[in-house]
């Protein structure tokens, strides 16, 4: 098994995510297709950053689609989610529901927050596997194990309905903007992930949730969980998942070189493949905070 370290790119690359509202033509079609196949209501910043490079994104998605539709891919994503949610209990997330009720939150509002977290809990793990696949290929590690690529039949996303509203920094009041700046500083990120902007729709909730997470986010237990997630994702990509779309290093690098350079695209891929283990850990922490007693 090839050892692939969890790598924080320095200096941080500039990223240019193509927002869903700005996507037109072929990339708009790809966005709609990707969301339908992944069974998610949003394009992750990771794939919107990839889409800045249209030729690269075309080759990548054409190769990824038959893989992410497979039972093997869905089951590995589900297994990762289960692993993370078990491991995060070692961080001892404090119960949050009693504090929210003291603030006046009704049961319906708390359930809406739970539903939003469930969406990200499901959707982030496919994005984590996709980021790992992309990084490894650009680094010259061909992927694909011996598993068959049987299609996954039916729905694997949570059966929830909640408005998907993002609280952007320019929408937010000063306290929420301060939380956003603290997230970036604490987590060493150049932007605030979609998950945090969606949960900040409930600002008083999110301030409490982040304050609890902040206490452990840079600690050794959190780091160990992130390292274990990275290792599992890498092992799945290299040795377990199939490659029915024939994704290959040479074709992906060539496409990246036509758009910009394979080196530039690789640094973008490294950033997201580094941050996603932390993101899934943090979302699992938020989920555990609201587990029913």
Secondary structure, DSSP 8 states (H G I E B T S, - for coil): ---------SS--------GGG--HHHHHHHHHHHHHHT-SS--HHHHHHTTSHHHHHHHHHHHHHHHTBHHHHHHHHHHHHHHHHHGGGG-----HHHHHHHT--HHHHHHHHHHHHHHHHHHHHHHHHHHHHHHHHTT-----S----B--S--S-----------TTTS-HHHHHHHHHHHHHHT-SS--HHHHHHTTSHHHHHHHHHHHHTTTTSHHHHHHHHHHHHHHHHIIIIIS--TT---HHHHHHHHHHHS-HHHHHHHHHHHHHHHHHHHHHHHHHHHHT---
